[in-house]
Amino acid sequence: MKLSQKQERYWPVSGQCNVTVKGNTMGLLDRDVIHSEPCVRAFSRIFWAFLFFLDFRIGINNVHIDVLPDFIGWILMATALGWILGLHSDIKLIRTLSLVSIFLSIFDLIEIKKKVSGISYDISIFFPVGIALAILSIIVIWKLCGVIMDMAEAVGNQLIRERADFRRKLYLAFMIALPVVMVICFVVPPLIPIVAIGGLIAAIVIFCLLMGLMKATVNICVS
């Protein structure tokens, strides 16, 4: 793709450059890595990583097991990012957070629940781990989408840049809404089935959008 004069000021023909958007320096990006085979493989693997972040559990009595273990997704994410450490200045941070999440997500594989006053709730001692994982996932997805935004800016693809920005904000809004909705359900138990179905649908839609973004990023790498 031929760059305009304005883009050429920000994006050298090859090598590393500071990502500049509207006069603000966002990060360090290596354009040579964008169109490399490791970059294609990395975002293809990250696509599959998001599949394991969907929370599907099967219950036996009061024990619920995650059939799509998050730690597998984090392993896929961390290994993929290891192939493109030189792509962007934020990749090392994202990979480090992914490695931490591998360890934490092991404790979230099995969930124990108990009925109290007709309401099912988590009694796992690892509940704080779930909160930590949620915070880490927000940071990882926010930063990863930021890297994709910079990649799209580098190749002059404004559409992908806008999609990445919207989808990371959508994920953030979803994660912020979750605890609020949980409190409402605790106060009004009859809403639990409706909220559970609505939340599942919303989660599937959001993760499908993120997976679609990873596919679009692969197309940037091969173009």
GIRABEL-V638596 format. One record per helix or strand of 3 or more residues. SS is the DSSP state (helix for helix, strand for strand). FROM is the first residue (numbers start at 0). LEN is the number of residues. If there is no record, write none. Layout:
SS_FROM_LEN + SS_FROM_LEN
//
This chain:
helix_4_6 + strand_15_6 + strand_23_7 + helix_30_4 + helix_36_15 + strand_56_4 + strand_62_4 + helix_69_13 + helix_90_16 + strand_109_7 + strand_118_4 + helix_126_29 + helix_157_30 + helix_188_34
//
